[in-house]
Amino acid sequence: METVTLTMKNQPKLYLEADNISPDKFAGKKASEIAALHAYEGRDQTTLSKYFDVAGEAGATAADTRIVVKGDVSRVKYIGMKMTAGEVVVENSPDMYTGAWMQGGKLLVKGNVDAFAGIGMKGGEFVIEGNAGNYLGAAYRGDWRGMQGGLIRVKGDAGSDIGYFMNGGTIVVHGNTDVHVGTHMEGGKIIIKGNAPSKVGGQMVGGEIYVYGTIDVMMPGFKYVHDEELEVDGESGKFSLFHGDTGERHPKRKGQIVYGKLYLKI
Amino acid sequence: MSQSVTDVICPFCGTLCDDLEVIVSDDGKKIEDIYNACAIGAEKFMHAQAAGRVKRPRMQQPDGSYKEVSYDEAVEYTAQMLHKARKPLMYGWSSTSCEAQSVGHEIAEKVGAIVDNTATVCHGTTLIAVQDVGIPSCTLGEIKNRADRIIFWGCNPCHAHPRHQSRYSIFPRGYFTNKGHKNRKVVVVDPRDSDTAKMADYHFKVEQGRDYELLSAFRVALRNEPLPEKVAGIPREKIIEAADMLKSGRFGIIFFGMGVTQSLSKNHNIDNAIMLTKDLNEFTKFSIMAMRGHYNVTGSGQVLGWQFGYPFAVDLSRGFARYNPGESTSNDLLRRGEVDAVFVLGSDPGAHFPISSVKKISQLPSVCVDPHITPTSEISKLHVPVAFVGVEVGGNCYRMDNVPIEARKVVDPPEGMLTDVEFLSRVNSRLEKLSGGK
């Protein structure tokens, strides 16, 4: 695997839209070609070389390409957007849309990510060592298909509206979240190892939410079913199962109503 | 002898009353009296006559004082500012005509601006929810003639839309509601004892920030599923009783305002309220409507909608329209420092935005186009006074139920004063030259 290293040298005055920082766009290119790739600051089309030092060269395919982004990227959006393979490592905290519409490969952020990270994600592995912002793994505005596959793991806390319209894949948050977890969720799995204040699973149709800590205020449309022993994220524990949201429409499968499942750790 | 102008449109709130009578002096220059308008609407007309009205553009000097400049200089400053900026914000648009909005959007497309209207701090969340789940709505006329179940959720029309209740929602005698308010059951959901709540048959004092739970509880009740003993501070029995009352109506309407759109859960509250409306349609006819504030904020959404496809927070910086509230909304842009110039027309962010955003406006090159002196005009580098739409110039406006109504001109503007459309058109043609006709 070949490695390309991008090091921030000139901070953008406004915010930089760098949707070309992805193994798919870098694949088969030399450092000079990568430096000439487009980026946008406001209405101006510029190149990556204006902001980054580019070192190393990419592999022949996306899968053979590893990108390391160094320096302060807090004003850079869209890192790893639509990537399908390969690896991206961001050593600090990028801005919005990190790993948006990601389809495959590995994306590691060692700092925090801002809002809309991993929206509309379809596959791959996205690890955030710090905290995540709002709308993590959510749907893009107006889309009824949110996250559909892949794994997002947040080692810190996450913001509100995570897994909005989610219908596949897994989100694991090791810390706490803000309000609205899995709103309109139709499938997939959200595991919160900390606490979630309220509005967990509102308008939920299907899918699973696990909360290890506490929920301050439960949604009224969740009814207790039973306790069960489960293995979640490699560890086993005892959970109370709730079905919901009973205020929402629910499909039937084999004559049985399919509910969203909310597991609270006992 | 004075003359009377009838059927005047009131350019204040989204109710857009169309039955005002304005008494004008014989020479057609002075407004003497206004009939039928509410106190706020009448004041809007009288304000056009106020002594000390700014009649020429003013440029702020380094010491904070103002220097009068000509409209030509104002056009030049505005065009240069927008031409130089790499990501200007063009905010406001809710207190002007659709014609002016359209010219403004032409400018925005030329300079790669972000166009945002007052919905961003108001019913923008409603627009997000409408995009997510659709909206079953109707016109105010249908409500007047048919509605017998009225819900005011998180709004206080007694003070914000003073004539709404007498013209459309509670009191009027309509075709199928010939007993007026005796035909109607009124529900108010508000944590406060507002004046609207005093008129309600049912007042639900919902716990603050728990509207989403209460809306869900209504939906659960409609499906005959079990409910917890209390939801959002309201006992289960009350919720079930109210749900039955709503089901038994012939035509119901949910009006909602800032109490739900800008409190915890924001767009999700509206999303759930729209879904509740859909659920109620299983039993009877139900509609839902946003209580829009500015008289033409609906129009701004309409014009942006047909020109760019999105109703607010439209980012044109890359030459095509993008939209993502949370990123392309004015307060996020200002707070995060994403824009490098601010143009405000027909709104007052200085009074309504958080102080962190207002500070940013004061630090950036900024132009405020407004007939009044406002907090925004005071912090902007350039203040351009214009004629009042609906008083001194006509134009198209949209009522809160998306019905277009042509506002009328009542008196002439002060000598030599430009209208919004004239000023924007001059900026637009100056920009045309600056960009070399590109």
Interface residues (C-beta under 8 A of the other chain):
Chain A: K13 L14 Y15 E17 Y40 E41 G42 R43 D44 M96 A115 F116 N134 Y135 Y140 R141 G142 W144 F165 V179 H180 T183 H184 S198 K199 G202 Q203 V217 M218 M219 P220 G221 K223 D245 T246 G247 E248
Chain B: A85 R86 K87 V111 G112 I128 Q131 D132 R210 Y212 E213 S216 A217 F218 R219 V220 L222 R223 E225 P226 L227 P228 V231 L264 S265 H268 D271 N272 M275 D279 S317 R318 G319 Y323 N324 P325 G326 E327 R336 G337 E338 V339 D340
